Amino acid sequence: MKITRKEENGIVAVAFSGRLDADSSPVADKAVKEILDGQTDRLLFDLGELEYLSSAGLRVLLSAAKEMKRRGGKIVLCSLNEFVKEIFEVSGFQSLIPITDSVESGQQMLA
């Protein structure tokens, strides 16, 4: 799995590519916690290159959403492929975290 991070206009964008599963979730969790250690209050996850999401990976995203809610921030998931989107729909978590079709629409939601 590859994780990239960039900050623009007060929005921290994190892109995951590859698999976010039991093997890679500790690395992803650490990276997200480092971001959340700052004063970030707008977080965008770009999942356009994410091929697979397990329950361990889902926990990483939900933990970030919980922290953002606690601090009064905003979070959005963008560009989910059909497999990843289905995981959120089946689990019911799409009602907890906003999902947009593109990074651009996610940025607009966080603006």
N, CA, C and O of each residue as an XYZ file, in Angstrom:
444
protein
N       0.828     -1.175      0.000
C       0.000      0.000      0.000
C       0.880      1.247      0.000
O       1.949      1.278      0.610
N       0.411      2.247     -0.683
C       1.114      3.526     -0.745
C       0.193      4.603     -0.167
O      -1.006      4.631     -0.446
N       0.774      5.483      0.638
C       0.023      6.587      1.230
C       0.690      7.891      0.809
O       1.896      8.063      0.981
N      -0.101      8.809      0.255
C       0.417     10.129     -0.060
C      -0.437     11.163      0.664
O      -1.633     10.974      0.884
N       0.212     12.246      1.020
C      -0.460     13.294      1.788
C      -0.102     14.648      1.193
O       1.049     14.896      0.833
N      -1.091     15.515      1.095
C      -0.814     16.895      0.713
C      -1.824     17.793      1.399
O      -2.946     17.391      1.709
N      -1.388     19.021      1.625
C      -2.253     19.994      2.278
C      -2.422     21.184      1.356
O      -1.455     21.730      0.823
N      -3.682     21.573      1.182
C      -3.984     22.691      0.299
C      -5.221     23.406      0.812
O      -6.254     22.775      1.033
N      -5.128     24.705      1.003
C      -6.249     25.526      1.467
C      -6.840     25.019      2.784
O      -8.052     25.076      2.987
N      -5.979     24.524      3.675
C      -6.437     24.058      4.978
C      -7.050     22.678      4.985
O      -7.529     22.216      6.021
N      -7.043     22.010      3.838
C      -7.582     20.651      3.739
C      -6.404     19.691      3.613
O      -5.551     19.853      2.740
N      -6.364     18.694      4.486
C      -5.346     17.653      4.375
C      -5.958     16.513      3.568
O      -6.959     15.917      3.967
N      -5.338     16.223      2.428
C      -5.795     15.144      1.550
C      -4.853     13.965      1.702
O      -3.636     14.105      1.578
N      -5.427     12.807      1.969
C      -4.664     11.572      2.125
C      -5.165     10.595      1.071
O      -6.357     10.296      1.003
N      -4.246     10.104      0.251
C      -4.613      9.146     -0.789
C      -4.007      7.784     -0.458
O      -2.816      7.669     -0.171
N      -4.844      6.769     -0.503
C      -4.381      5.393     -0.326
C      -4.434      4.697     -1.674
O      -5.398      4.847     -2.424
N      -3.392      3.937     -1.977
C      -3.432      3.111     -3.185
C      -2.997      1.700     -2.806
O      -2.163      1.505     -1.921
N      -3.577      0.728     -3.490
C      -3.276     -0.672     -3.178
C      -4.335     -1.257     -2.261
O      -5.534     -1.063     -2.463
N      -3.866     -1.982     -1.243
C      -4.764     -2.680     -0.323
C      -4.655     -2.089      1.082
O      -3.559     -1.904      1.610
N      -5.798     -1.800      1.668
C      -5.848     -1.356      3.065
C      -6.477     -2.510      3.840
O      -7.698     -2.616      3.958
N      -5.605     -3.369      4.362
C      -6.057     -4.597      5.011
C      -5.325     -4.798      6.332
O      -4.678     -3.877      6.831
N      -5.422     -5.986      6.894
C      -4.805     -6.264      8.195
C      -3.296     -6.045      8.165
O      -2.720     -5.623      9.168
N      -2.648     -6.319      7.047
C      -1.196     -6.136      6.944
C      -0.805     -4.663      6.877
O       0.188     -4.261      7.483
N      -1.572     -3.856      6.149
C      -1.193     -2.458      5.932
C      -1.885     -1.477      6.875
O      -1.467     -0.324      6.974
N      -2.925     -1.909      7.563
C      -3.670     -0.960      8.397
C      -2.850     -0.369      9.550
O      -3.079      0.792      9.889
N      -1.903     -1.094     10.180
C      -1.105     -0.433     11.220
C      -0.302      0.757     10.684
O      -0.180      1.774     11.366
N       0.238      0.639      9.486
C       0.991      1.738      8.870
C       0.042      2.894      8.550
O       0.361      4.057      8.801
N      -1.120      2.565      7.997
C      -2.106      3.597      7.663
C      -2.614      4.288      8.918
O      -2.772      5.509      8.939
N      -2.871      3.509      9.968
C      -3.358      4.072     11.219
C      -2.334      5.042     11.811
O      -2.694      6.116     12.291
N      -1.073      4.660     11.774
C      -0.004      5.523     12.290
C       0.064      6.825     11.484
O       0.179      7.909     12.058
N      -0.008      6.715     10.159
C       0.056      7.904      9.295
C      -1.118      8.843      9.568
O      -0.937     10.060      9.626
N      -2.313      8.289      9.734
C      -3.497      9.109      9.989
C      -3.403      9.758     11.369
O      -3.754     10.926     11.534
N      -2.934      9.004     12.351
C      -2.802      9.573     13.704
C      -1.786     10.711     13.728
O      -1.969     11.688     14.454
N      -0.718     10.594     12.940
C       0.263     11.683     12.854
C      -0.384     12.944     12.274
O      -0.105     14.056     12.723
N      -1.240     12.763     11.287
C      -1.951     13.896     10.696
C      -2.892     14.505     11.735
O      -2.978     15.726     11.864
N      -3.586     13.658     12.464
C      -4.561     14.130     13.447
C      -3.908     14.723     14.685
O      -4.571     15.411     15.461
N      -2.613     14.466     14.883
C      -1.904     15.086     15.991
C      -1.775     16.590     15.802
O      -1.569     17.331     16.763
N      -1.897     17.036     14.560
C      -1.837     18.465     14.270
C      -3.190     19.117     14.526
O      -4.043     18.551     15.209
N      -3.372     20.283     13.985
C      -4.613     21.042     14.182
C      -5.598     20.841     13.027
O      -6.495     21.658     12.819
N      -5.428     19.778     12.298
C      -6.278     19.506     11.142
C      -7.745     19.445     11.537
O      -8.117     18.733     12.471
N      -8.576     20.195     10.821
C     -10.007     20.085     11.074
C     -10.795     19.795      9.786
O     -12.025     19.746      9.796
N     -10.063     19.606      8.681
C     -10.696     19.195      7.422
C      -9.822     18.122      6.779
O      -8.667     18.367      6.431
N     -10.396     16.934      6.628
C      -9.643     15.769      6.171
C     -10.368     15.109      5.011
O     -11.557     14.799      5.093
N      -9.634     14.902      3.933
C     -10.182     14.274      2.733
C      -9.405     12.999      2.466
O      -8.177     13.025      2.377
N     -10.107     11.886      2.337
C      -9.472     10.627      1.962
C      -9.801     10.347      0.501
O     -10.965     10.173      0.141
N      -8.766     10.306     -0.337
C      -8.912      9.970     -1.753
C      -8.676      8.464     -1.878
O      -7.554      7.984     -1.716
N      -9.749      7.731     -2.166
C      -9.663      6.271     -2.245
C      -9.755      5.772     -3.677
O     -10.072      4.605     -3.911
N      -9.481      6.643     -4.632
C      -9.585      6.292     -6.046
C      -8.659      5.176     -6.480
O      -8.977      4.445     -7.418
N      -7.520      5.027     -5.819
C      -6.560      3.986     -6.174
C      -6.563      2.829     -5.176
O      -5.692      1.960     -5.220
N      -7.550      2.826     -4.276
C      -7.647      1.753     -3.289
C      -8.331      0.556     -3.934
O      -9.481      0.639     -4.366
N      -7.604     -0.559     -3.992
C      -8.122     -1.755     -4.651
C      -8.943     -2.629     -3.723
O      -9.863     -3.320     -4.161
N      -8.605     -2.598     -2.426
C      -9.242     -3.501     -1.477
C      -9.291     -2.851     -0.101
O      -8.349     -2.169      0.306
N     -10.387     -3.063      0.609
C     -10.561     -2.526      1.956
C     -11.116     -3.635      2.840
O     -12.196     -4.166      2.580
N     -10.368     -3.982      3.890
C     -10.829     -4.994      4.833
C     -11.443     -4.312      6.049
O     -11.481     -3.084      6.133
N     -11.920     -5.115      6.984
C     -12.492     -4.540      8.207
C     -11.426     -3.783      8.994
O     -11.737     -2.787      9.646
N     -10.187     -4.234      8.944
C      -9.101     -3.525      9.635
C      -8.882     -2.153      9.005
O      -8.659     -1.176      9.720
N      -8.942     -2.068      7.698
C      -8.813     -0.788      7.007
C      -9.998      0.123      7.282
O      -9.842      1.334      7.436
N     -11.170     -0.464      7.341
C     -12.374      0.290      7.658
C     -12.262      0.931      9.042
O     -12.705      2.062      9.242
N     -11.678      0.220      9.981
C     -11.487      0.758     11.330
C     -10.588      1.999     11.322
O     -10.816      2.941     12.080
N      -9.571      1.991     10.464
C      -8.685      3.161     10.360
C      -9.498      4.392      9.946
O      -9.344      5.464     10.531
N     -10.354      4.238      8.949
C     -11.156      5.350      8.453
C     -12.194      5.789      9.483
O     -12.424      6.984      9.668
N     -12.817      4.826     10.151
C     -13.825      5.158     11.155
C     -13.216      5.838     12.370
O     -13.827      6.724     12.967
N     -12.016      5.423     12.731
C     -11.314      6.057     13.846
C     -11.022      7.523     13.524
O     -11.173      8.397     14.378
N     -10.605      7.779     12.294
C     -10.349      9.162     11.859
C     -11.641      9.972     11.885
O     -11.642     11.126     12.312
N     -12.737      9.373     11.431
C     -14.021     10.073     11.416
C     -14.473     10.402     12.837
O     -14.990     11.489     13.097
N     -14.277      9.469     13.738
C     -14.658      9.685     15.136
C     -13.858     10.843     15.739
O     -14.409     11.686     16.446
N     -12.563     10.875     15.453
C     -11.709     11.943     15.980
C     -12.099     13.297     15.381
O     -12.128     14.305     16.087
N     -12.396     13.316     14.088
C     -12.784     14.572     13.450
C     -14.114     15.077     14.028
O     -14.290     16.280     14.223
N     -15.028     14.176     14.296
C     -16.303     14.575     14.905
C     -16.053     15.137     16.301
O     -16.650     16.145     16.678
N     -15.175     14.493     17.073
C     -14.869     14.932     18.429
C     -14.341     16.361     18.440
O     -14.669     17.147     19.330
N     -13.520     16.692     17.444
C     -12.924     18.029     17.421
C     -13.734     19.029     16.605
O     -13.301     20.165     16.412
N     -14.900     18.620     16.129
C     -15.756     19.536     15.381
C     -15.289     19.767     13.961
O     -15.642     20.774     13.346
N     -14.506     18.851     13.434
C     -13.986     18.984     12.080
C     -14.875     18.302     11.057
O     -15.960     17.813     11.371
N     -14.386     18.282      9.823
C     -15.116     17.661      8.715
C     -14.229     16.629      8.050
O     -13.012     16.793      7.973
N     -14.856     15.557      7.568
C     -14.138     14.497      6.868
C     -14.987     14.072      5.678
O     -16.216     14.111      5.734
N     -14.327     13.669      4.609
C     -15.045     13.176      3.433
C     -14.192     12.107      2.750
O     -12.963     12.183      2.733
N     -14.872     11.117      2.192
C     -14.215     10.080      1.385
C     -14.554     10.348     -0.074
O     -15.688     10.697     -0.403
N     -13.561     10.183     -0.947
C     -13.752     10.510     -2.361
C     -13.327      9.373     -3.278
O     -12.437      8.587     -2.952
N     -13.979      9.304     -4.424
C     -13.555      8.472     -5.557
C     -13.499      6.974     -5.233
O     -12.580      6.283     -5.671
N     -14.468      6.471     -4.473
C     -14.482      5.056     -4.124
C     -14.823      4.208     -5.348
O     -15.729      4.545     -6.111
N     -14.088      3.101     -5.532
C     -14.474      2.177     -6.596
C     -15.703      1.395     -6.123
O     -16.099      1.514     -4.964
N     -16.298      0.612     -6.991
C     -17.546     -0.083     -6.653
C     -17.379     -1.043     -5.478
O     -18.270     -1.145     -4.636
N     -16.254     -1.745     -5.411
C     -16.018     -2.700     -4.333
C     -15.963     -1.994     -2.985
O     -16.620     -2.415     -2.033
N     -15.186     -0.928     -2.903
C     -15.034     -0.192     -1.649
C     -16.345      0.495     -1.273
O     -16.719      0.516     -0.101
N     -17.039      1.053     -2.253
C     -18.325      1.706     -1.989
C     -19.329      0.698     -1.429
O     -20.096      1.015     -0.520
N     -19.316     -0.504     -1.975
C     -20.232     -1.550     -1.514
C     -19.970     -1.910     -0.047
O     -20.909     -2.176      0.703
N     -18.706     -1.918      0.356
C     -18.364     -2.208      1.751
C     -19.008     -1.170      2.670
O     -19.552     -1.518      3.718
N     -18.946      0.093      2.281
C     -19.553      1.142      3.097
C     -21.073      1.029      3.105
O     -21.704      1.279      4.133
N     -21.663      0.659      1.986
C     -23.113      0.527      1.916
C     -23.599     -0.650      2.757
O     -24.561     -0.518      3.513
N     -22.940     -1.796      2.628
C     -23.346     -3.002      3.357
C     -23.170     -2.810      4.860
O     -24.001     -3.261      5.649
N     -22.094     -2.143      5.252
C     -21.818     -1.939      6.674
C     -22.683     -0.829      7.278
O     -22.821     -0.746      8.499
N     -23.265      0.024      6.424
C     -24.071      1.136      6.908
C     -23.252      2.351      7.289
O     -23.802      3.326      7.800
N     -21.947      2.317      7.053
C     -21.089      3.414      7.472
C     -21.150      4.618      6.543
O     -20.634      5.681      6.889
N     -21.769      4.479      5.368
C     -21.867      5.638      4.483
C     -22.726      6.722      5.116
O     -22.670      7.879      4.697
N     -23.521      6.361      6.123
C     -24.321      7.377      6.814
C     -23.477      8.143      7.845
O     -23.892      9.202      8.316
N     -22.306      7.619      8.192
C     -21.436      8.261      9.179
C     -20.404      9.185      8.555
O     -20.012     10.187      9.153
N     -19.963      8.839      7.343
C     -18.913      9.604      6.673
C     -19.417      9.992      5.282
O     -19.802      9.119      4.504
N     -19.420     11.287      4.958
C     -19.845     11.703      3.620
C     -18.938     11.105      2.540
O     -17.724     11.004      2.713
N     -19.553     10.715      1.432
C     -18.826     10.135      0.303
C     -19.171     10.936     -0.945
O     -20.341     11.194     -1.227
N     -18.135     11.329     -1.690
C     -18.349     12.043     -2.949
C     -17.703     11.266     -4.095
O     -16.851     10.404     -3.881
N     -18.125     11.591     -5.302
C     -17.630     10.887     -6.479
C     -16.232     11.321     -6.914
O     -15.527     10.575     -7.594
N     -15.839     12.525     -6.521
C     -14.552     13.039     -6.987
C     -13.841     13.829     -5.884
O     -14.461     14.271     -4.917
N     -12.545     13.995     -6.050
C     -11.765     14.804     -5.111
C     -12.265     16.243     -5.132
O     -12.364     16.886     -4.086
N     -12.576     16.744     -6.314
C     -13.045     18.123     -6.448
C     -14.331     18.358     -5.662
O     -14.462     19.364     -4.965
N     -15.282     17.426     -5.776
C     -16.532     17.595     -5.041
C     -16.300     17.436     -3.539
O     -16.996     18.057     -2.736
N     -15.327     16.607     -3.157
C     -14.965     16.485     -1.749
C     -14.368     17.763     -1.198
O     -14.671     18.170     -0.077
N     -13.513     18.396     -1.996
C     -12.926     19.672     -1.589
C     -13.999     20.741     -1.425
O     -13.942     21.547     -0.496
N     -14.973     20.746     -2.325
C     -16.059     21.718     -2.229
C     -16.878     21.490     -0.960
O     -17.315     22.443     -0.315
N     -17.084     20.219     -0.606
C     -17.840     19.894      0.591
C     -17.112     20.375      1.856
O     -17.740     20.755      2.844
N     -15.788     20.348      1.800
C     -14.988     20.746      2.965
C     -14.696     22.248      3.010
O     -14.239     22.765      4.030
N     -14.958     22.938      1.915
C     -14.624     24.374      1.838
C     -15.477     25.205      2.777
O     -15.323     26.425      2.833
